[in-house]
Amino acid sequence: MFSKLKEPFSYEKRALSHGNKNALVKKRPQADNWKDTLKRIWLYLSYRKGKLFFVLFLVLLSSAFALLGPFMIGMAIDNYVVTGDLGALRSFLIGLVFVYLIHSGSLLLQNFLMAGIAQQTVYTMRTDLFTHLHSLPIPFFDKKQHGELMSRVTNDMENVSNTLNSSVIQIFSSLLTLLGTISVMLWLSPLLTLITLLIVPAMVSGMKWITKRTGRLFKEQQRDLGDVNGYIEETMSGHSIVKTFSLEKRVIDSFVEKNGRLRQSGFWAQTISGFIPKLMNMLNNLSFAVIAGVGGILALQGVITIGVIVIFAEYARQFTRPLNDLANQVNTLLSAIAGAERVFEVMDEKDERSDEKEAAVLSEVKGEITFSNVSFAYERDEQTLTEVTFTAHAGETIAFVGPTGAGKTTIINLLSRFYDPDKGEIQLDGRNMAHIKRENVRSHMAFVLQDSFLFQGTIRENIRYGNLSASDEEVERAARLANADGFIQKFPEKYETTLKQNGQGISQGQKQLLSIARAILADPAILILDEATSSIDTVTEIKIQEALQRLMKGRTSFVIAHRLNTIRQADQIIVLQHGKITEKGSHEELMNNKGFYAELQAGQTKEQAV
């Protein structure tokens, strides 16, 4: 599950290997309209130009033989059927079979090759999108629904895949067939060709009217589909809350409303786009009737032969068929462009701010952290931290206390460089943390959070997530130190027991113990505990506290806790109110100060007594 994947192909990486980053920026247009989006898709296709040009050759071959068949039939009528030359007709039929065999074979081969090109291209796009998602900063995910992002990786990418599989070949084939048909028709009879072309303005006008509306409607359909997916993911994740508060009806009503918008946009997108084949069929039948009537009159006058009428009748269908196919593919292409635009919107989001070129990489970290006059705001005019200053010496335990919104979690976010301070400086072992690579900073940290997340996989794999190179013995030792081995041994498959996503089927306390085992295996210099024992029963809390004491030994630890009895032994307790430090010191010092911390302690003692 956690094995290292082969580095994905991407045109960004390819561009960087052939030049500097500025060249890449110039090459890569923004996805703000359909032309730019098509350029972006072509950049992905262009690295398979060899196969693509061979497919185009096969398209040319199949189109040529598709035109040759009706022409041979018309000539056979004039030269063999009318004259009664049956011997020559038999030889002709053998040649005609050969022509259609080549036509069919080239169609099969081009479809096979194009399917491979399309899947390789979409594989690369999806990998680039997924990779880019993991390079985006935390604030991006704070503002986006996870289900809506999932929709872009799955539904929108699948839309692009389906279009590349079918539309690329169809568009080129239709254009070649159209040009070839017009050329042969002009050679046979300019008059009948002119009559056939009279329907083109009506076709173009109809297509222009329809596509002008379907492009907008397909965008709305993809947007509404993303909203529905996001809402489903959100409600499924929080289904227990929905049940607890008996809000099923409200949730269903909200879903019906969103689903109704999707139905409405989908209805109009599909209905209006469906006008195109109906319009083309009507004009096709009209063209066929006119050619048959005018051609019959010309044949009676000896201007053209019966064979030419047959060729024209077939070519008239071949003339309108590529127009019809082009019109249908335009609708499919518009739908794919709408999906691709949503994909490229995410790809165009700025990565987490790059590290400096000279950013340091620390091989060893003692764990001394200093905040010097640090100020930070998530939103302008809403200061979250103001002039925060403190020092955590290596191996010390620092606890943060304060009401909700005081800035405790924000300090942790700054410490882990999910965000950077607006003012002030954070130092790690005397170095400005802004001058150390983010990945390097985080590699020396481990987190045990209030809501521990477990991946779908075995218990052993979830613990090993803390250190992918750890042996089985090291994993099991970490579990024993975390007091997790006891409940693991009760499962029939022990460490090979497969957990469902987010550890469904085991208790919150057991998930916390596995998270602690994961942190022990990581062997960090800095440990961050964010409400690690909240919502845990007393017996399990004792086990967790024992495990945490082992984990914290010799490490610089930062603890956020509402239960003040769990932080009495902290070397330093920092009290935050409204983003400012109002008190700091040991438990005894703060109790003697008789300030806010002493009030909190008295309040919790009173609650426990009751």
Secondary structure, 3 states (H helix, E strand, C coil): CCCCCCCCCCHHHHHHHCCCHHHHHHHCCCCCCHHHHHHHHHHHHHHHHHHHHHHHHHHHHHHHHHHHHHHHHHHHHHHHHCCCCHHHHHHHHHHHHHHHHHHHHHHHHHHHHHHHHHHHHHHHHHHHHHHHHCCCCHHHHHCCCHHHHHHHHHHHHHHHHHHHHHHHHHHHHHHHHHHHHHHHHHHHCHHHHHHHHCCHHHHHHHHHHHHHHHHHHHHHHHHHHHHHHHHHHHHHHCHHHHHHCCCHHHHHHHHHHHHHHHHHHHHHHHHHHCHHHHHHHHHHHHHHHHHHHHHHHHHHCCCCCHHHHHHHHHHHHHHHHHHHHHHHHHHHHHHHHHHHHHHHHHHCCCCCCCCCCCCECCCCCCCCEEEEEEEEEEECCEEEEEEEEEEECCCCEEEEECCCCCCHHHHHHHHCCCCCCCEEEEEECCEEHHHECHHHHHHCEEEECCCCCCCCEEHHHHHHCCCCCCCHHHHHHHHHHCCCHHHHCCCCCHHHCEECHHHCCCCHHHHHHHHHHHHHHHCCCEEEEECCCCCCCHHHHHHHHHHHHHHHCCCEEEEECCCHHHCCCCCEEEEEECCEEEEEECHHHHHHHCCHHHHHHHHHHHHHHC
